[in-house]
Amino acid sequence: MGSRNTRRIFFVELYRQLGVVWPVLSGVLCIMVGCGVVIGRVEEWRLVDAFYFTFVTGLTIGYGDLVPKHLSSRVLAIVIGFTGIVLTGLVAAVSVQALRATADAADEKRKD
C-alpha cells in the first residue's frame, strides 16, 4: 500500500471519528470559550487576551503572562484546565482510532 493511499485512509477515518465525537468536542470547546469570556470580563481583559488565556490554559501550557486575580476567575481557570485535558484526550483517542483503522486496512491489503 502506497503512502498516498495510507494518508487517504487515515484522513477518511479521522474525519469519520471526529463526526462521532463532534458533539462532545464542541461542547467542551464551548465550555472552555465561555469560561474564558467570563474570565476576560471579570479581569477586564480584551477579548483577544481572554481567548489567548483560554488557549494557553486549556492546553496546560500556562505561560503566566496573564494571571487571574479574582477567586471566581481562578476557579474558572481550573475548569478550563480540566476541560483542556478532556479535549486533548479526545483528540488523542480519535487519532489513535484513525491510526488503528489505517493499520487494519494495511493488514487486509497485505493478506490479499
Secondary structure, 3 states (H helix, E strand, C coil): CCHHHHHHHHHHHHHHHHHHHHHHHHHHHHHHHHHHHHHHHHHCCCHHHHHHHHHHHHCCCCCCCCCCCCHHHHHHHHHHHHHHHHHHHHHHHHHHHHHHHHHHHHHHHHHC
